[in-house]
Amino acid sequence: MRRWLGILLLLAVVAAGSWLWGSPYLAVRAMERAAEARDAEALSAYVDYPAVRQSMKSQLRERFASQAGVGGDTALGALVATGLADGLIDAGITPEGIRAIFAAGAVDAARDRPAVLDARKMELRRDSLGRFRLVRGEGQGGALLFALRGIEWKLVGIELPPERD
């Protein structure tokens, strides 16, 4: 009886580990298929829109603040730019905007130009058991950040590429 219990426990651990290893790949592939099929509802099931919007807004605020310096005109310009950026982020981080990232290869190939963020050309890198990111193969540029929410993977952020000097 103890032997069977040990075997069942071992099988449960192997199954959980296999799911934890493979599920990010399955989630990304499911998002790509939903994007190609223009199925906004299926794609939205993998996206935490408030978290993605907040992630981008905080990154832009940091950039504008670092560029603002101490001058009054520059600070005022950064404040206005932040307000405009917030509105653009709210308007752009939508099912259609996310779909463009995951279907970018097909859309941009038809226009004969390279995609800005093409999930097919990105590689999966794990940050921890409950977090991973899709990054460009060279490791340069932005990243799509995912987190485990319950038993599902959700897109929770878009990391902007570093500023160019």
C-alpha positions as CSV (number, residue, x, y, z in Angstrom):
1,M,0.0,0.0,0.0
2,R,2.8,2.4,0.9
3,R,4.6,1.6,-2.4
4,W,1.5,2.5,-4.4
5,L,1.1,5.7,-2.5
6,G,4.7,6.6,-3.2
7,I,4.3,5.8,-6.9
8,L,1.1,8.0,-7.1
9,L,2.9,10.8,-5.3
10,L,5.8,10.5,-7.7
11,L,3.5,10.6,-10.7
12,A,1.7,13.6,-9.3
13,V,5.0,15.5,-8.9
14,V,6.1,14.5,-12.5
15,A,2.7,15.6,-13.9
16,A,2.8,18.9,-12.0
17,G,6.4,19.6,-13.2
18,S,5.5,18.7,-16.7
19,W,2.6,21.1,-16.7
20,L,4.6,23.9,-15.1
21,W,7.3,23.4,-17.8
22,G,5.1,23.1,-20.8
23,S,2.1,25.3,-20.0
24,P,3.8,28.6,-21.0
25,Y,4.5,27.3,-24.5
26,L,0.9,26.1,-24.8
27,A,-0.4,29.5,-23.6
28,V,1.7,31.4,-26.1
29,R,0.7,29.1,-28.9
30,A,-3.0,29.4,-28.0
31,M,-2.7,33.2,-28.0
32,E,-1.1,33.1,-31.5
33,R,-3.9,30.9,-32.8
34,A,-6.6,33.2,-31.3
35,A,-4.9,36.2,-32.8
36,E,-4.6,34.6,-36.3
37,A,-8.3,33.6,-36.1
38,R,-9.2,37.2,-34.9
39,D,-10.9,35.7,-31.9
40,A,-10.7,38.6,-29.4
41,E,-12.6,36.8,-26.7
42,A,-10.2,33.8,-26.7
43,L,-7.2,36.1,-26.8
44,S,-8.5,38.3,-24.0
45,A,-8.7,35.3,-21.7
46,Y,-4.9,35.3,-21.6
47,V,-4.5,39.1,-20.9
48,D,-4.8,41.0,-17.7
49,Y,-5.5,44.4,-19.4
50,P,-5.4,46.6,-16.2
51,A,-2.0,45.1,-15.3
52,V,-0.6,45.6,-18.8
53,R,-1.8,49.2,-18.9
54,Q,-0.4,50.0,-15.5
55,S,2.9,48.4,-16.4
56,M,3.3,50.6,-19.5
57,K,2.1,53.8,-17.8
58,S,4.6,53.4,-14.9
59,Q,7.4,52.8,-17.4
60,L,6.5,55.9,-19.4
61,R,6.1,58.0,-16.3
62,E,9.6,57.0,-15.2
63,R,11.0,57.9,-18.6
64,F,9.3,61.2,-18.8
65,A,10.4,62.0,-15.2
66,S,14.0,61.2,-16.0
67,Q,13.9,63.4,-19.1
68,A,12.1,66.2,-17.3
69,G,15.1,67.4,-15.3
70,V,14.4,70.4,-13.0
71,G,13.4,73.0,-15.6
72,G,9.9,74.3,-15.4
73,D,9.2,74.1,-19.1
74,T,10.6,70.5,-19.4
75,A,8.6,69.4,-16.3
76,L,5.4,70.9,-17.7
77,G,6.0,69.2,-21.0
78,A,6.7,65.8,-19.3
79,L,3.4,66.2,-17.3
80,V,1.4,66.9,-20.5
81,A,3.2,64.1,-22.3
82,T,2.4,61.7,-19.5
83,G,-1.3,62.6,-19.7
84,L,-1.3,62.0,-23.5
85,A,0.6,58.7,-23.1
86,D,-1.9,57.5,-20.5
87,G,-4.8,58.1,-23.0
88,L,-2.9,56.4,-25.8
89,I,-2.1,53.4,-23.7
90,D,-5.7,53.1,-22.6
91,A,-6.8,53.2,-26.2
92,G,-4.0,50.9,-27.5
93,I,-4.0,48.1,-25.0
94,T,-7.1,46.5,-26.3
95,P,-7.9,43.0,-27.7
96,E,-7.1,44.4,-31.2
97,G,-3.8,45.9,-30.1
98,I,-2.7,42.7,-28.4
99,R,-3.8,40.7,-31.4
100,A,-1.5,42.8,-33.6
101,I,1.5,41.6,-31.4
102,F,0.6,37.9,-31.7
103,A,-0.4,38.1,-35.4
104,A,2.3,40.6,-36.4
105,G,4.2,38.2,-38.6
106,A,1.3,37.6,-40.9
107,V,0.1,41.2,-40.9
108,D,3.6,42.7,-41.6
109,A,4.6,40.0,-44.0
110,A,1.7,41.1,-46.2
111,R,3.0,44.7,-46.0
112,D,6.5,43.5,-46.7
113,R,8.1,45.0,-43.6
114,P,9.4,43.6,-40.3
115,A,7.2,43.4,-37.3
116,V,7.9,45.6,-34.3
117,L,6.9,42.9,-31.7
118,D,6.3,39.5,-33.3
119,A,5.7,36.7,-30.7
120,R,6.8,34.1,-33.3
121,K,10.3,35.6,-33.4
122,M,10.6,35.8,-29.6
123,E,12.0,33.3,-27.2
124,L,10.6,32.2,-23.9
125,R,12.8,32.9,-20.8
126,R,11.7,32.0,-17.3
127,D,12.1,34.5,-14.5
128,S,10.7,32.1,-11.8
129,L,8.2,29.2,-11.5
130,G,5.3,31.6,-11.8
131,R,6.7,34.2,-14.3
132,F,8.2,34.2,-17.8
133,R,8.9,36.6,-20.5
134,L,9.0,36.5,-24.3
135,V,12.1,38.4,-25.5
136,R,13.7,38.9,-28.9
137,G,16.4,36.3,-29.6
138,E,19.2,38.8,-29.2
139,G,17.8,39.9,-25.8
140,Q,17.5,43.5,-27.0
141,G,14.3,45.4,-27.2
142,G,11.1,44.9,-25.3
143,A,9.6,41.9,-23.7
144,L,6.1,40.5,-23.1
145,L,5.7,39.6,-19.4
146,F,3.5,36.7,-18.2
147,A,2.5,35.6,-14.7
148,L,0.7,32.5,-13.4
149,R,-2.7,33.6,-12.1
150,G,-4.3,30.6,-10.5
151,I,-3.7,27.8,-13.0
152,E,-3.6,30.1,-16.1
153,W,-0.9,32.2,-17.6
154,K,-1.7,35.8,-18.2
155,L,0.0,38.6,-20.1
156,V,0.7,41.1,-17.3
157,G,3.1,43.6,-18.8
158,I,4.9,44.8,-21.8
159,E,8.5,45.9,-21.1
160,L,9.5,48.8,-23.3
161,P,12.9,48.6,-25.0
162,P,15.7,50.6,-23.3
163,E,16.1,54.2,-24.3
164,R,18.5,55.0,-27.0
165,D,21.1,57.7,-26.2
